[in-house]
Amino acid sequence: MTMTLVPHDPRDAEDAPFLPSADSADSASNSNPSPWDRKERKEQHAIDPNLRLRLMVTLFAMVLAIEVGIVMAGGPMTQIYESITCREFYARTDPSQIGPSGYVEESQCKLKEVQSELAAVKGYMEFFDGILSIFLAIPYGLMADRSGRKPTITLSIPGFFLNCFLNFIVIWYSDVLPLRAVWASSLAWLIGGGPVVAFAVAWTMMSDVTTEEERAPMFFKFGVASMGADFVSSLASSWLMVMNPWIPLLAGWSIVMGGVCLALTLPETMHTVHAHPPSPSPSIELSRWSHEDLENHTRRVPKEPGPDDWNDFESPKEGETRPPRGGPSTPPPMIVKLLARCRAYLTPYSFIFRNKHFMLLLSAFLVYRLSRGSSWFLVQYISTRYHWSLAQANFLMSWKPALTIPLFLWVLPAISRRLLRTMKTNQKDLYLARLSIIFLIVGTLGIGLSPTIATLIPSLIVQTAGAGFVFLTRSLVTTLVRREETARLFTMIEVLQSVGNVVASLSITTVFQIGLEMGGVWIGLAWMMTSTAFTLVGLAIWLFRLPPSPVEDGHFDDL
C-alpha cells in the first residue's frame, strides 16, 4: 500500500507540520472510523513529499555518519586500549620490554593476562553504558511522544561530545590516569540518553512517515547503506591503523559528531502521529487521568497531570472527602509520591503487556542483543587465537558487511517477492526472521569451533546470512502497535537491548576470560554460549503467532 501524498504549504521551516492544516485533524477527531478501515486511516496521515524526502535524506545521512564513525573508531580504540594495558602489565613485570617510545611491540601483548584485562575494560564499559541506557530510555521516550521527536534527539548532541572528550582525556593521559577511568565516560549519556535514545527516535521518525508495506524495505535500505559504509570505513580504518591508530580514532569521532549535529536540521514528525482522533478511542494515557482531567481534556483544556498530582492516583476512602482541586491539602507521604511518579512513567508502556505473543516477540530483542555481545570481542578473538595483528583482524572483519550487501540487495528481496505471492507482509517478515535466526545459530557456533582462519571465514559468511534478522523483527513488531505508540515501542526495544548489553557485558566478558584461561579450542567458548542464546531467540520466534486479523491500532485480544 502506498502512502497518499498531498500538496503542502511551500514554506519549509524546521518545525513545519507534515499535515497541511490543523482543521483536517479537528474534523477527523469528530468522527470515529473503524480501526479495521486501514485505507481510511492511511489517508489521514497524508504527508508532503518534499518534507518526507528531506526527512529521509537527513535521517539516512545521520544514521550513516554515526555508524561509519563508530565502526572506524572501534578497531583503533581496541588497539590503543591494548597498548596501554600491555605497557601497564610490563611496567609491573618486565620493564625491559617497554621500548623507547614508551610502548610494547604488539606481538608481545597477546598474553592471556593482557587480553583478559582488555576484555574487562571493554566489557564493563558496555555494562555501564547499558545500565544508564535502561534508566534513561523510558523518560526520554516519553519526552519524544509528548514534546516531540526533534527536541529529544537534539538533546543527545552534548552527550556525544562529552563522551568522546572524556575518552580522549583518559587515553591521552594514560601515563597519569588508569585505563579503567574510561568507564566514567558513560556518565555523559545522562545528557540526552546517548545512542540508545538517538537511534530509538531515529527509527520512530522513520516509522512516522512510512506505511507498513514500506517499512521493511526502508529498514533494509538503511541496513544496506550502513553495511556498505561499514565496509569502506573498516578498510580505511585498518589501513590507517598500520600508520597510527590515533588517525582513524579521531576521524571516526569527528564523523560521529558531524552525524549527530544533523539532528538540528530534522523536521518534526510527531504531527503525523496525532492527526487521527485521540479522544473517541481508548488511549493508553487515559488510564492515569482523573475524571476531572478527562473532562478538561475533552474540552481542550491544555492541562495534563504530572507525576506529582498524587490525588489523581488514589480514590478517597470511605467517609473521607477529597480536598478541592487547587485548595489546600495535606502533603502526601513520600512513598505515595514515589509510587505515583513510577506509575506515571510506566503506565504509557502498559500496552506492551497486553498480549503474551507480543511480549514473546519483544523478548527476542533482549536475547538477540545478549547474543551479539560476543561481536565486541571478535577482532580481539581473531588476533589472539590465530596470532594476527589487530589491524589484520580488523581488515578481515571489514569484509563481513561487504558480504551482507548482496544479501540485502538481491537475496532477501528475491525471497520476499516470491513469498508475497502467497503471504501477507507480516507473514513474510516472520518467515524470513525464522530463516535468518537459523543462519545465526549455525554460523556463530562455527566461529567458536573454527581451529583455523580457513574454517572461520565460511562460518562468518553463514552468520552474515542471518544479518537481516533484527530488521525483519523490528518491521514485524511495528505493525502491531498504533502510530502514536511507536516512539514508546522503539524505546522499549532499545531498553531491552540495553538490558541485553548489561547482561552480555558481564557474562560474555567473564566467559571470554575463562576461555582465555583454558586456552586451545576453549578460546571460542563465548561463541559457543552465544550460539545457545541464539537458539533461545529462535524458540521465541517459532512460538510467536500473528494476530488472526490485521491490526491497525496495535491492540488485539489474547490469542
ABEGO torsion letter per residue (X at the ends): XBBBBBBBBABBBAABBABABAAAAAAAAABBBBAABAAAAAAAABBBAAAAAAAAAAAAAAAAAAAAAAAAAAAAAAAAAAAAAAAAAAAAABAAABBAAGBBBAAAAABAAAAAAAAAAAAAAAAAAAAAAAAAAAAAAAAAAAAEAAAAAAAAAAAAAAAAAAAAAAAAAAAABBAAAAAAAAAAAABGGEAAAAAAAAAAAAAAABBAAAAAAAAAAAAAAAAAAAAAAAAAAAAAAAABAAAAAAAAAAAAAAAAAAAAABBBAAAAAAABBAAABBBAAAAABBAAAAAAAAAGBBBBBBAABAAAABBBBBGBBBBBBGBBBBBBBAAAAAAAAAAAAAAAAAAAAABAAAAAAAAAAAAAAAAAAAAAAAAAAAAAAAGBBAAAAAAAAAAAAAAAAAAAAAAAAAAAAAAAAABBAAAAAAAAAAAAAAAAAAAAAAAAABABAAAAAAAAAAAAAAAAAAAAAAAAAAAABBAAAAAAAAAAAAAAAAAAAAAAAAAAAAAAAAAAAAEEAAAAAAAAAAAAAAAAAAAAAAABBBBABBBAAGBBBBX
